[in-house]
Amino acid sequence: MSTPPELHIPSSSATVNVSIINTGGILKGMPTSIFLEPAIEGHEYLAAPVYSFLIQNAAQNNRTLVFDLGLKKDWRDWPPPLYERIVGSGATVEVPKTVREILDEGGVDTKSVEAVIWSHHHLDHVGDVSVWEPSTKLIVGLGAKEDVFPGWPTNPKAPFREPEVAGRDVKELDFSSSVLKIGGLSAIDYFADGSFYFLDSPGHCKGHMCGLARVTSNPDSFILMGGDAIHHGGELRPHQWRPLPESVSPNPFALASSPTSMPCPGEIFAHLLGDNKSSPFYRPSTKPGNVHYDVAQAAETIKKLQEADAHNNILIVAAHDASMLNVVDFFPKPANDFMEKGWVQKTRWAWLADFAKAVGQDEDIPRKLFGDARPESTKKA
């Protein structure tokens, strides 16, 4: 493996406490082709859990942020054009609770949440801001206000209704005024202590942002909240710092009911990579109707995230990474100890299980591991 690149993260002893929230929200029946290319046999639909993050700065009077709000619980109240598009596509939606309800049940004082954050303004990240206290700010990326505010129906593109955000303090971050870059991405030090940064990560959506939280110091370790900068681990890896290993361990095809210590030969996946073995399995989709605002920018952002991925002390958590489900501890448990628990190594290649059919393995393995992503109409009786 090549020497990891310098990311130029400023030195600091300040940290935040982070929990990964499995919102319980799920989108099923979403075709992989609108997110990723090329097509890989057996991976026609994405398994799509929805993650959010609780961020708490104990050293600053427990200032609290929530990064992403998942799907709206009352999704049938989406703006009619959005509702018709999603339901008409054959997708199914499950949202048992709001993020606030999950945090309330876990003992968090949600009345004191300083701000909720949208990594970007798509339906599975904006939730319903109206369920939060009027004093809670909404933080969005540059261009979001122009693109979707003040909400539907005044702005017909908006995935939320106008009353949901009316009267709320909406802070749009301007990365152009920041001289700080982390891994080539413009950054803003939110708490001004080096514990949590916003990273400008454009392409998938106008104003898309990632979050970078320092969760331990001496030694440093970080959780990178990826939003939708990537939609699958195969869009990030392999790359020059993370080549496809000769032996994949843990074995991605090992089920909890039948664990095995035998690694999986990496060579069985090589034919899916074509001629370039140092590039990811997937690229952002260029198909008409794809979900990306700017495909070229999205690809450039992924290249910069690969620099972060080169470091063993950075856990990258994309918003819909189903391969995390069987590895990480979710809220109310903390995620700060991910290094001790080996989550980076355990999740790095776990998503290869999605390619079971393409490499001659049991094609039911991905569904057993990650859940059934297929629309109801395609499932066997």
N, C-alpha and C positions, 0 to 999 in steps of 0.2 A: 504494500500500500504506500502511496506517495505521502510525503510529509504533509500534515494538515496545514492549511494556510493560516496566516495570522488574521484574526477577525477584528482586532483593535477595539475590543470591549474595554472601556475604561476600568481601571482598578478601583475596587471598593470593598469595604467590609459589610456594607448594608445588604440585607436580604429581605425577601417577602415570603410569606407562607402561601402555598398554592395547593388547591385541591382541584382535581379533574372531576367535573360533574357529568355523569351519564344522564342526560335529561330524560331518557326513556322514549323520547320522540324518535320516530323511524319513518323514513320515506322508502317505500318498496315499489319495485317495478320501474326504476329509473334506468333507461338504457345506457350502458357504458359508452356507447358511440357518441353521445352528445358531450361527454366529458373528455374522453381519451381516444387515442388512436396509436397504432393500428388495432384491428380486431384480433382478439385471441380466443380461440375456440373454448367454449365452456364458461367464458366470463362475459356474458352478454348483458348482465345487469349488475349494478353496484349494490352491495350491502351497505346501508347508510344509517348507522347510528348517528346521534347528534350530541356533540360534547360542548360544554361550556366550562368556564374556569372561575373559581373564587380566588381572589388575590387580596391578601391582608398585610399591611405594613405595620407590624407591632410596635416598631420604634417611633412611629409617628401617630400615636394615639389610636392605633388599630384602624387607620384609614383603609377603607374597603372598596374594591372594584369588582365588578362582574364582567367577564369578557365573553361576549356572545350570549344570546338569549334563546337560541333554539327555535323550534316551531311554535307558532301560536296555538295555545290549547284549544281555543274555539276557532279552529281552522275553517270551519264552515262559514265564518264571518269574514274571511278574506275578501278583499275587493272582488266583485263579481268576475271581472276579466281574468284575474289570477286563479280564482276557484275553478272556473270553467276550463282553463288551460290545463291545470294539474289533474283534475278529476277526469277530464276528457282524454287525457293521455293514457289512462289506464292505471296510473299510479295510485297507491293506497297510502293513507296517512294515519299514524297512531301517535297521539300526544296525551299521555295520562295526566301529566302535571305541568305547571309552569315552573320555571327555574326558581322563582321566588318561593313557591310552595315547597319545593325540595329543600331550599336553604332554611326556611322557617322550621320545617320538621327536623332539620339537623341542628337546630339551636342557634342559628346565625341571627344577629340583630339586623334584619333587613331594612328596618326603618333608618338605620344610620349609613346605609350604602351611599358612598359619595358619588359614584357614577356607574352607569352601565355602558358597555362598549359594544358597538357593532364592528366586527372585523370587516364587514361589508354589508350592503343593504339588500341581500337576497332573503327570500321568505323563510329559510331554515336557520336564519341567524338573528332576525330582528325581533322575533317573539311578539309580545304585546307590551310595549313600554308603559301603557296606561296603568298596569297593575303595580307599578312602583311608586314610591312616595313622590309628591310633586317637587320635593327638594332634591331628588336624585337627578343629576345631570345625565345627558346622553352624549357620548363622545363618538364622533364619526371621522372618517378619513376625508382628505381633500377632494372636493368635487361631489360629495354625497348630497349636500344641500341643493346644489344646482340640478342634480340628476333626478332626485325623487321627492324632495320636499316641495310643498308642505304636506304631501300625502294625497291619497285618492279621495275624491274624484278630481280635485283641482289639478293634480299631476297624475295623468292616467297611467303612467309607468310605475307608480309607487306600489310596493307590496304590502302596504299598511294603510289604514284609513286615517284621514286627516285628524279627527278628534283624538287619536291615540297619542299624538305628539304635541297637540296644541297647548301652548303656554309653557312648555318645558324648556329649560336651558339646554340648548343644543350647541356643543362645542365642536367645531370643525378644526382638526389639526392641520397646520400648514408646515409641511416638511421642508418647503423651499427656504425657510428662514433658519433651518438647522444646519450647522457645519459638521455635526457628528455623523459619521458613517460606521456601521457595524456590519462586517462582512459584505461591504459594498452597498448596503441598503441604508438610506437616510433614516436617522433615528432621533427620537425625542425622549429625554430622561424625565419621565412623568413626575416622580417624587423628588427629583433633583438630588438624589443620594446614590444613584447607581444601582438601585434594586430592581427597577422595572422600566423597560424601554418599549416604546411603540416603534415598529419598523415599517417603513413605507414599502409595500410589496405589490405593485400594480400588475394589472393584466387580466385577472379573472373578472374583476369588477372595478369600476371607477372608484378610487379611494380605498382600495383593499389594504388592510393593515394586518401585520402579525404582532404578537407580543413576545417579549423576551424577559423572563423573570430569573433573577439570580436567587436561587433557593438555598445555597450554602456558600460559605466563603472559607478560604484556607483549608481545603482546596475549594475553588469555585466550581459550582455546577449550575446549570441553567435549564429551564423548561421553555421551549419555543412553541408558542401557541400559533399554529399554522393557518387557522381559518381554512379557506379553500384555495390557498396558494398551490396545494397539491390535493388531488382527490383519491390517490392510491399510492402505496409505497413504490409501485412499479413506475410511477411517473418521476420519482426522485432517484431511484437506484436501478442498476449499478451506475457508478461514475468513477472518475479517475482515482478518487480517494477511497471508494468502496466498490472494488471490483466484485463480480460474482465469485463467491468462494468455491474452492474445490470441494469442500464438504460443508453443507449447510446444517448448522446446529444452533439451537434445537431443530429437530426435524419438523418442517412445516406441516407434514402430513400426519403427525402423531396426535391422536385424539386423547382427551383426558381419560377416557375409559380404556384406552389401550396404549399407554405411554411406552416409548421405546428410547433407548439411549443411542441407538444407531443413527448416525448422521445421514443426511440425504446427499447424494452426489450432485454437485452443482452443474455438472455437464449435461444433465438431462434437460436443463432449461436453456442451454446455449443456443439451440436452433431458433428459439423465439426472439433472440436478439439480432438475428441477421448477421451482416458483415461487421457491424461495429459493436464489439463486445464491451466497450467502455462507456456506452450510452444507455440510458434507462430503457426498460421494456416499452414504456408508453411516452407519448408526447401529448400536449394539449390538443384537443380535437379541433380540426379545421372544417368539419362537416357543416353544411348549411344548417342553421338552427342550433349550433353549439352554444354552450352556456357562458362563453368567455367574451369579455368586453374587447380585449386586444390580445390575440393569440401570441403575437411576437413578444409583447411585454410579459405575458404569462410565462413563456419559455425562458426569458431572461431572468425573471425572478426565481425560477426553479434552479437555474445555474448558480445563483447566489446562495440559495438555501443549501445547495450541495456543499458549499464551503463550511457551513455550520454543521452539516451532517458528517463531516470528516472528523469531528471531535467527539470522543467518547463521553465527555462530560456535558453534552447537550442532548436532551430528550426532545425530539420533534413530535408534536402531537397534532396531526391534522384533524379537522373537525369531524370527519366521518370515517376515521380509520378503524375498520371493524377488527383488524388484527390486534388491537389493544384490548379488546373485550376480555380475553382470557388471561391477561397478564397483569395489567395495572390495577391498583387499588383506587376506587372511585370515592367521591365525597360520601360520607363525612370524613373518610380517612384522608390524611395528607399525602402529597406526592413528593415532598422535599427529599425523601430518602430514596429516590429512584436509583441512585448510584449503588447504594448498598444492596438493593434488591435486584440489580442487573437488568432493569427494564430495557435499556438501550439495546443490549445484546439479544435479549429474548424477543424483541419486536422487530429487529432490523430486517429480517427476512421472513417473518411469519406469514406475510401476505402472499408469499409464493404458493400457498395452499390454494389460492384462487385459480391457479393454472393446472389444477389436478387433471382435468380431462385432456388438456393439451399435451401433457407429458405422460399419459397412459396410466394415471392413478385413478382411484375411485372418485368419480365425479360428484358423489354426494358429500365428500369430505368438506368442501367449503361451506355447504349449508349446515352441516353438523357443527362446524367451528364458529361460523360467523352469522348464521341465520339465513333464511331463505329470502333472497332479494328479488325473486321473480314475481311478475304480476300474477294475480290469481288466475287469470285466463289461460296461462301457459302451464300451470302445475298439473302434474299427473293426478288422476283420480285415486 
